[in-house]
């Protein structure tokens, strides 16, 4: 170590990692953290297995609901299954979120009324967030009024941010004016300014 480094107390990333590798307390905490992550992942995999099996039965070659949420391939036969399990509920937050996010495709607009009902009375935060993403992704001009009403539901918190982009995209001049009016809003302002500047 150079004199300068010794004086400033600076260490390189390599030196720091070497120190952590020797730190028994850090290694114990890291192992406990990693074990907790693995345990939570196992619980989620087990919880979603009935959904995965139902989706496979309609031709979806997946290992997790997230596989659908992360694909660009269409999966129309999976949509009724996703909707059924989303409405059934009772799954952990992350599984409920994955169901909603997997419904974030244009053809899901056929389930608008059912998705809207879930958004208005979510059973957990994961469901709320996932359903908001689905509603935002499938909205058309016909749903503009619903999107605008969703913005006023303060009890839905930050999940309402997802509705700004579709309001701007399908709302024409009215949508632009609504998003523009939210530039200084404490919840919507940052997103509104970003969307309007892009």
Secondary structure, DSSP 8 states (H G I E B T S, - for coil): --HHHHHHT---HHHHHHHHHH-HHHHHHHHHHHHHHHHHHHHHHHHTHHHHHHHHHTT---SSHHHHHT--S--HHHHHHHHHHHHH--S-HHHHHHHHHHT-SGGGGGGHHHHHHHHHT-SSHHHHHHHHHHHHHH--GGGHHHHHHHHT-GGGGGGGGHHHHHHHHHSHHHHHHHHHHTTT-TTTHHHHHHHHH-
